[in-house]
Every structure is written in C-alpha cells, then in structure tokens.
Amino acid sequence: MMFNLEKSAQAFAEAKQYIPGGVNSPVRSFRGVGGTPPFIAGAAGSKIYDIDGHEYIDYVGSWGPMILGHAHPAVTEALREALQHGTSYGAPTLLETELAKMVVRLMPSIELVRMVNSGTEATMSALRLARAFTKRNKIVKFAGCYHGHHDSLLVKAGSGATTLGIPDSPGVTGNIAGETLTAEYNDADGLEQLFERYGEEIAAVIIEPVPGNMGMVLPRPGYLQQVRNISRKYGALLIFDEVMTGFRVALGGAQALYGITPDLTCLGKIIGGGLPVGAYGGRRDIMEQVAPAGPVYQAGTLSGNPLAMAAGLTTLQVLAGTPSIYEQLAAKTTSLCDGIRIQADKFDLTLQYHKAGAMFGIFFSAEPVYNYETAKKADTTSFAVYFQAMLEQGIYLAPSQFEAAFMSAVHSDDDIAATVAASASAFARVADSKTR
Ligand SMILES: *Cc1c(COP(=O)(O)O)cnc(C)c1O
C-alpha cells in the first residue's frame, strides 16, 4: 500500500485556520524536512499511531520525557489514582515533597528544588535567581544551545567566536539580548577570554552539558570541568540545563556522568513523566533566595500539580528502582547506532554518530561535529531524504537534522532490527538522490 497521509494533511489544513502554522510548537510542523506531519491518535510502549492508520517505532518520545515508553502501566495507574482526588488545589501536597526528595537524592548538587511547569520556566527562573544572587547582570550561553524561548536566552551567536547577543526573534529587545554573551561550545579558551573581558559583570554560565538542540553534540574530554573552573574563578554561577539530559544520559544526569557539580540545575521532560513539569534547584544558600524563603519572586498557579507530580514521581521511581536500566538503555542505543552505521558504510556515507546513555544523534556530515558552526554544515537535504524514507517505513524520528533521538526502556530488539533494516533502504535513497 502506498504511504499516504491524507487525513493528516486535511487535519493540518484545518489546524492552520485556528492555530499559528497549525501547531503549538514550531518544529512539529515539519518545516525542516517538508511534507505533512502525521497527526497522532495515540501511543503505547515504543509505538506511536497516526490518524491515517500508520504505526511507527517512536524515537522522539515526546522530545524526551517518555523514557519508560508511552502509557507505561505504572505511570498510567498513578495518574488514574491521582485523578480520583481532583486535578489541582493550589495548595501544598505530600507528592510535591516526595518528588523533591527523590530529585535531591538522585542529584546531590541539588539541595533545594522548586517545581515549575516547563523547561523554559525553569531556565528563566534560574537566571533571575543567578542575577539576584551575584548582583550581576550578564549571562553567558553557548551558540546552538537551547534553553527555552524566554527573552534572555533566545539569542544566538553573531559572527566570531564570542559576540554580544543579537536577538534571535523579533520582539526580543536589544537591551535584553545585550546582556547575553555567546561563546562557542567546546572552546574553553574562548570562554576564558570572554570572562577576562566581562568577568565582573557575568552572573552565570548556562550550558546544556550534552547539547541536544543543535543535533546532539558531545563535550570534549575535560571541557565541562574547564567550564566549571572558569565560572568558579570569576565568581559566576554554573547552571546546568539538564532539561533534556536529566535522568536521560544517566540516572543522575550529565553531572553524574561527567562528575561535575553545578551551582544550579534546570530539569524538565523526564521529571514530568509526560506531563508539563519543569524544575530548578541547587545549592541551598542560592535556592534560599527564592520566595517565600527569600526575595526573588517566582510563582505558579499550577506548579506542583498533583497529576504532574504523580507521573513524574512514578517515572523516577521506576527508573531508580530498576537495576541496570541505564546499562540496558545504553546497550540498545549502541546496538542501534552500530547497526545504522553498518548500513551507511555500505553506501560510502560518512556520518557522525553521537550517543550518551539513552540519547543519540546522527549528523549527515563527513567532518567531526563539536559545536554550532560544525553542526550547521550538516547536509540537511540528505537528512530530509533519509527522514522521509524512514517515516514511510514506520520509523518516527525528529523532523530536523538539528534534534536528538531518544531510546526508551521498552524499545525491543525487534524494534531496533526493524530500524536498522529501514535505514538500509533509506540510505539507498540518500545515495541515489546524491548521484542525480
Ligand atoms: C526542551 C528544552 C528546554 C525547554 O523546555 P520546555 O518544556 O519546552 O519549555 C530547555 N532546555 C533544554 C536543554 C531543552 O531540551
């Protein structure tokens, strides 16, 4: 049967009449690869289903949260139980403390933690806190790192390794963007130079320890420790944005994997178990500045929502309570990446394969990719050909070269074998498209 997305195409056309671009978050619209996004009817385990009747093996996992797979029985049961007691109170509950205790136990750099509703809110609040704590205004971020869509962080690099911020979106004022300095990821010397010039003014360095939003990039050996040392030397806070990597690359996140102690950590995605949650936490003396303990204001009507807490807590309990789950996730990720590489090699396609724990990314680039500059050189046309060929064969990848992919605990050996087999014919199509 021909692969067709007729119902999805109709649904997309209708959605566009009521929702900007037809989607509630831009990358869902498939601008990066062309074609129609499948509209989703449901998901279970490692599979996701569209309204046209297709089944896909899912490596998006709602962009990270679904590390246990979709509709995990324990998470579903926890939600059903929570639902019987009402959906929101705007008052303290036992579940919030339980989840906070769990986070503090799994990430020792976190002594106090505040729940919010999204990763964006977490990084926004962490920056405000860092500025208040240090009484400094400037922030350093890295080109290609994404920390959510609020004004201070919606800034990319201008030309050169280190430039003053230029807004990435209309509506972000030059004044706000100007407080954001941009450095190149994996370049400790560049960061040091930025600090030599602006050190007294820099409140914090915010970093995705393992970037997953310019495609997946790995830190060079020792790099994260250098970032820690430089920020400490100049009295700036180090904020690890572990919204994606937290409970993903290891149970204790990238900070456990690489042995780094940040001052503040931002969380999201897995901590909500598929419901809208974010969190920020860290050193007690810093976090005690947050209202009502301290003067730094931050609040949320639905923060600590009982359904979200139930889903997040249960997800973390399963992760923490399943021996060797991260070894198994890493082994599956390795087996998949190795399988894909063998197929690509058959067509003389030299690609870059990056993986850490249950997260991986493949760049259509013959050159090493270690920062935003090198990521941007990837062959997005070939990626789009590969992506569409995979989709047609029932493999659901993120619809952009510049996103990571996620393994879940319920992806089976059969799922992996099917993905490798699909890659063989997808690479054939890529090779064919290159010779035209
Ligand atoms: C997804 C993501 C965010 C934003 O989280 P939202 O819940 O989408 O607001 C921030 N930082 C990183 C590293 C992310 O991957």
The ligand as a Tripos MOL2 file, in Angstrom:
@<TRIPOS>MOLECULE
LIG
   15    15     1     0     0
SMALL
NO_CHARGES

@<TRIPOS>ATOM
      1 C1         13.2590   21.1770   25.9010 C.3       1 LIG1
      2 C2         14.3240   22.0150   26.4920 C.ar      1 LIG1
      3 C3         14.0420   23.2170   27.1570 C.ar      1 LIG1
      4 C4         12.6760   23.8350   27.1570 C.3       1 LIG1
      5 O1         11.7520   23.0750   27.8390 O.3       1 LIG1
      6 P1         10.1780   23.3550   27.5480 P.3       1 LIG1
      7 O2          9.4840   22.4380   28.4980 O.co2     1 LIG1
      8 O3          9.9660   23.0430   26.1050 O.co2     1 LIG1
      9 O4          9.9370   24.7820   27.8400 O.co2     1 LIG1
     10 C5         15.0740   23.8790   27.7870 C.ar      1 LIG1
     11 N1         16.3210   23.3910   27.7660 N.ar      1 LIG1
     12 C6         16.6340   22.2360   27.1370 C.ar      1 LIG1
     13 C7         18.0450   21.7360   27.1610 C.3       1 LIG1
     14 C8         15.6530   21.5230   26.4640 C.ar      1 LIG1
     15 O5         15.9880   20.4030   25.8000 O.3       1 LIG1
@<TRIPOS>BOND
     1     1     2 1
     2     2     3 ar
     3     2    14 ar
     4     3     4 1
     5     3    10 ar
     6     4     5 1
     7     5     6 1
     8     6     7 2
     9     6     8 1
    10     6     9 1
    11    10    11 ar
    12    11    12 ar
    13    12    13 1
    14    12    14 ar
    15    14    15 1
@<TRIPOS>SUBSTRUCTURE
     1 LIG1         1 GROUP 0 **** ****
